[in-house]
Amino acid sequence: MIEKRKLKEKKNLWTSSAIQKINITNKRLSQLFKIKKKTINSHISQNLFQKISSLKKKGTKMQYKKKPVLKTRKKFKKGTVLILLGLKFQGKKSILLKITKKGFLVISGPFGINGISLRRINPRFAIPTEIKIDLSNLKLGFLNDNYFDFLKKSNKIPSNYQKLKLISLHRVRQSVIDRKLKKK
């Protein structure tokens, strides 16, 4: 019995000293930031040691913001020659084929000339130049966001036959566009 009382007294001493330390640090912080607030009462500071149930609400879902559409500069027009700033193709020139609905730029090298394949890039990794090429003969309706998203997801397709089929179709489309760009 006596030992239990001594343990309770020690616990009470420890909690009261901890509360005093918290109050002292709060006073110092308020002096540093020149905030005139009342010191925390002992019952409020005791709540600091308890679990805060309001932070862990069950059943709530995180709502993510939709990614905004990228704003493209006015200088980006179909057929302009771009200088790329990305790591892989840094300093290389390419031709802007189309601007997608999400704001990405669809470009091509042509692949046979400088090794830049048909791809979609972020407009902040490109600088437009004043040189323009006429692309009125090219039909680029299939180059949209869905097409490139499907190509990205093709890596997750389990069968190798379907992967090879998609890759070969993309390469054929690349070669057709390259031939028409080389003529110009």
C-alpha positions as CSV (number, residue, x, y, z in Angstrom):
1,M,0.0,0.0,0.0
2,I,2.7,2.4,1.0
3,E,4.7,1.6,-2.2
4,K,1.6,2.3,-4.4
5,R,1.1,5.7,-2.7
6,K,4.8,6.6,-3.3
7,L,4.4,5.6,-7.0
8,K,1.3,7.7,-7.4
9,E,3.1,10.7,-5.7
10,K,6.1,10.3,-8.1
11,K,3.7,10.2,-11.1
12,N,1.9,13.3,-9.8
13,L,5.3,15.1,-9.3
14,W,6.4,14.2,-12.8
15,T,3.2,15.3,-14.5
16,S,3.1,18.5,-12.5
17,S,6.8,19.3,-13.3
18,A,6.1,18.5,-17.0
19,I,3.1,20.9,-17.0
20,Q,5.2,23.6,-15.3
21,K,7.9,23.1,-18.0
22,I,5.3,23.4,-20.8
23,N,3.9,26.6,-19.2
24,I,7.4,28.0,-19.0
25,T,8.2,27.2,-22.6
26,N,4.9,28.7,-23.7
27,K,5.8,31.9,-21.8
28,R,9.2,32.1,-23.4
29,L,7.7,31.5,-26.9
30,S,5.1,34.2,-26.3
31,Q,7.9,36.6,-25.2
32,L,9.9,35.8,-28.3
33,F,7.1,36.4,-30.6
34,K,5.6,39.2,-28.5
35,I,2.3,37.5,-28.3
36,K,0.2,38.3,-25.3
37,K,-1.7,35.2,-24.6
38,K,-2.9,33.6,-21.4
39,T,-0.7,30.7,-20.2
40,I,-2.1,27.3,-20.8
41,N,-4.1,26.0,-17.8
42,S,-3.1,22.8,-16.3
43,H,-6.1,20.8,-17.6
44,I,-5.4,22.0,-21.2
45,S,-1.7,21.1,-21.0
46,Q,-2.6,17.6,-19.7
47,N,-4.6,17.1,-22.9
48,L,-1.4,17.4,-24.8
49,F,-0.4,14.0,-23.5
50,Q,-3.6,12.4,-24.6
51,K,-4.4,11.1,-28.1
52,I,-6.1,13.6,-30.2
53,S,-9.1,11.8,-31.7
54,S,-10.1,14.6,-34.0
55,L,-7.1,14.1,-36.1
56,K,-7.9,10.5,-36.9
57,K,-11.4,10.6,-38.4
58,K,-12.5,7.2,-39.7
59,G,-14.3,7.0,-43.0
60,T,-13.0,10.2,-44.4
61,K,-11.3,10.1,-47.8
62,M,-8.7,12.4,-49.2
63,Q,-9.9,14.5,-52.0
64,Y,-7.2,15.2,-54.5
65,K,-7.3,18.2,-56.7
66,K,-7.5,17.6,-60.4
67,K,-4.4,18.5,-62.3
68,P,-4.9,21.8,-64.1
69,V,-4.5,22.1,-67.8
70,L,-1.1,23.3,-68.7
71,K,-1.0,26.8,-70.2
72,T,0.9,27.0,-73.4
73,R,2.5,30.1,-74.6
74,K,1.2,31.9,-77.7
75,K,4.4,31.3,-79.6
76,F,3.7,27.5,-79.6
77,K,2.0,27.0,-83.0
78,K,1.7,24.0,-85.2
79,G,4.8,23.6,-87.3
80,T,7.2,25.7,-85.2
81,V,10.7,24.4,-84.6
82,L,11.4,23.9,-80.9
83,I,14.7,23.6,-78.9
84,L,14.3,21.0,-76.2
85,L,15.6,21.5,-72.7
86,G,15.1,18.0,-71.2
87,L,18.1,15.9,-70.1
88,K,17.9,13.3,-72.8
89,F,17.4,15.6,-75.8
90,Q,19.0,18.8,-74.4
91,G,19.7,21.3,-77.1
92,K,18.2,19.3,-79.9
93,K,15.7,20.7,-82.4
94,S,12.4,19.2,-83.1
95,I,9.1,20.0,-84.9
96,L,5.9,20.8,-83.0
97,L,3.1,18.6,-84.5
98,K,0.2,19.3,-82.2
99,I,-0.9,20.7,-78.9
100,T,-3.1,18.3,-76.9
101,K,-6.1,19.2,-74.8
102,K,-4.2,18.8,-71.6
103,G,-1.6,21.3,-72.9
104,F,1.2,18.9,-73.8
105,L,3.2,19.3,-77.0
106,V,3.4,16.5,-79.5
107,I,6.8,16.6,-81.2
108,S,8.9,14.6,-83.7
109,G,12.6,14.9,-84.6
110,P,12.2,13.4,-87.3
111,F,13.7,10.3,-85.9
112,G,15.9,9.5,-88.8
113,I,17.6,12.9,-88.6
114,N,18.2,13.6,-84.9
115,G,16.8,10.6,-83.0
116,I,13.8,12.3,-81.5
117,S,10.8,10.0,-81.8
118,L,7.1,10.8,-81.8
119,R,6.5,11.9,-78.2
120,R,4.6,14.1,-75.9
121,I,6.4,16.7,-73.8
122,N,5.7,19.4,-71.2
123,P,5.8,22.9,-72.7
124,R,8.2,24.2,-70.1
125,F,10.9,21.9,-71.5
126,A,10.9,23.6,-74.9
127,I,11.8,26.9,-76.4
128,P,10.0,28.0,-79.6
129,T,11.9,29.5,-82.5
130,E,10.8,31.7,-85.3
131,I,11.3,28.9,-87.9
132,K,8.0,27.4,-89.1
133,I,7.2,24.4,-91.3
134,D,3.9,23.9,-93.2
135,L,2.1,20.8,-91.9
136,S,-1.2,21.2,-93.7
137,N,-0.8,17.8,-95.5
138,L,-0.4,15.8,-92.3
139,K,-3.4,14.2,-90.6
140,L,-2.6,14.1,-86.9
141,G,-6.1,13.5,-85.5
142,F,-5.0,10.3,-83.7
143,L,-2.3,12.1,-81.7
144,N,-4.2,12.9,-78.6
145,D,-3.8,12.4,-74.8
146,N,-5.6,9.0,-74.9
147,Y,-3.2,7.6,-77.5
148,F,-0.1,8.5,-75.4
149,D,-1.8,7.3,-72.1
150,F,-2.5,4.0,-73.8
151,L,1.1,3.7,-74.9
152,K,2.2,4.3,-71.3
153,K,-0.1,1.6,-70.0
154,S,1.2,-0.8,-72.7
155,N,4.2,-1.6,-70.4
156,K,1.8,-3.2,-67.9
157,I,0.1,-5.5,-70.5
158,P,1.0,-9.1,-69.6
159,S,1.3,-10.6,-73.1
160,N,4.4,-9.8,-75.2
161,Y,2.5,-10.2,-78.5
162,Q,0.2,-7.3,-77.7
163,K,3.2,-5.1,-76.6
164,L,5.0,-5.8,-79.8
165,K,1.9,-5.1,-81.8
166,L,1.5,-1.7,-80.1
167,I,5.1,-0.8,-80.4
168,S,5.3,-1.8,-84.1
169,L,2.1,0.3,-84.9
170,H,3.7,3.3,-83.1
171,R,6.9,2.9,-85.2
172,V,4.9,2.7,-88.4
173,R,3.1,5.9,-87.6
174,Q,6.5,7.5,-86.7
175,S,8.0,6.4,-90.0
176,V,5.0,7.8,-92.0
177,I,5.2,11.2,-90.2
178,D,9.0,11.2,-90.7
179,R,8.7,10.6,-94.5
180,K,6.2,13.5,-94.9
181,L,8.4,15.8,-92.7
182,K,11.6,15.0,-94.7
183,K,9.9,16.1,-97.9
184,K,9.4,19.5,-96.5
